Amino acid sequence: MPSEEQIREQIKQLKIDDVLLQTVVTLINLGGRKLTVEGEKDLEQAKKAIEAVRALLPLCPTDQAQPIQDALSQLQMAYVQESRGEGEQPPPSPPSKPDIWTPGGS
């Protein structure tokens, strides 16, 4: 077990940006898990994770913003797919030939 002095030294070296990044990564991973693991699917929890990441994103270091945004976009797309998949069928595809009357056409 670390001594009190070792813990204080670790806290002194810890940066808020590091904690923000770890938190965001944890939220993205947990949100993804809530959308994909059978028996653990929970759309409300996934939505909270998405909202939390969106709220924290402006506070994250700018050099890490793009990878976080990419991961968030993937999580949002998975959320939309899962929320549509609950008891709903995909919308029917449009007919291959439109049902529009045209002069001289059939």
Secondary structure, DSSP 8 states (H G I E B T S, - for coil): ---HHHHHHHHHH--HHHHHHHHHHHHHHHHHHHHHSTTT--HHHHHHHHHHHHHHGGGS-HHHHHHHHHHHHHHHHHHHHHHHHSS--------SS-----TT--
